[in-house]
Amino acid sequence: MADIERPRNKVQNIYLNEETHATLKALAKHKEMTIQKTAAELLEEMQPVMQEIVNAFESIKRGKSTQDALQAFMAKSLHMTADSLEKDEK
């Protein structure tokens, strides 16, 4: 991910269980980044998937069947993964 400075929104502290914290700490060490920056980067990379989860919940609330919403979510997720793999190859 390119280091493009974007406006940031501050988030309050989050509390993690020991296992998650240890994993995040180890990942941050490997990436030579702070835990906070590593967590922010992960969340930003996951944003498109989180948005699709929100879309699925909204579809269900509007009356779409859970099965149809799940299928649409999975299809979109697979397309996003394929697109990501194509970008990585270039």
C-alpha positions in Angstrom: 0.0 0.0 0.0 1.4 3.4 -1.0 2.2 5.8 1.8 -0.2 8.5 0.7 -1.1 10.9 3.4 -4.9 11.0 3.9 -7.0 12.7 6.5 -7.3 10.4 9.5 -10.2 10.0 11.9 -9.1 9.2 15.5 -10.6 6.1 17.0 -10.7 5.4 20.8 -8.6 2.7 22.3 -9.6 -0.9 21.5 -9.0 -3.8 23.8 -7.8 -7.1 22.4 -7.5 -10.5 23.9 -3.9 -11.7 24.6 -3.7 -13.9 21.6 -4.9 -11.3 19.1 -2.6 -8.7 20.7 0.4 -11.0 20.5 -0.3 -11.8 16.8 -0.7 -8.1 16.0 2.5 -7.2 17.9 4.5 -9.9 16.0 3.1 -8.8 12.7 4.0 -5.2 13.5 7.5 -6.3 14.4 7.9 -8.1 11.1 6.7 -5.1 9.2 8.8 -2.8 11.3 5.8 -0.7 12.1 4.0 0.3 15.2 1.1 -1.8 16.4 -1.2 1.1 15.9 -0.1 1.7 12.3 -0.3 -2.1 11.6 -3.8 -2.3 13.0 -4.9 0.8 10.9 -3.3 -0.6 7.8 -5.1 -3.9 8.3 -8.5 -2.2 8.8 -8.0 0.0 5.8 -7.1 -3.0 3.6 -10.2 -4.8 4.9 -12.5 -1.8 4.3 -14.0 -3.0 1.0 -14.9 -6.4 2.6 -16.3 -4.7 5.6 -18.4 -2.5 3.3 -19.8 -5.6 1.6 -20.7 -7.0 5.0 -22.6 -3.8 5.7 -24.3 -4.1 2.3 -25.3 -7.7 3.1 -26.9 -6.7 6.4 -28.7 -3.8 4.7 -30.0 -6.1 2.0 -31.4 -8.5 4.7 -33.0 -5.7 6.6 -34.7 -4.6 3.3 -36.2 -8.1 3.0 -33.7 -10.0 0.9 -33.3 -13.6 2.0 -30.2 -14.3 4.1 -29.1 -17.0 1.6 -29.4 -14.5 -1.3 -27.5 -11.8 0.6 -24.8 -14.3 1.6 -24.4 -15.5 -2.0 -24.1 -11.9 -3.2 -21.5 -11.2 -0.5 -19.5 -14.3 -1.4 -19.7 -13.5 -5.2 -18.5 -9.9 -4.6 -15.8 -11.1 -2.2 -14.5 -13.6 -4.8 -14.5 -10.8 -7.5 -12.5 -8.5 -5.2 -10.0 -11.3 -4.4 -9.6 -12.0 -8.1 -9.1 -8.3 -8.9 -6.6 -8.0 -6.1 -4.6 -11.0 -7.4 -4.6 -9.5 -10.9 -3.2 -6.2 -9.5 -0.5 -8.1 -7.6 0.6 -9.8 -10.7 1.2 -6.5 -12.6 
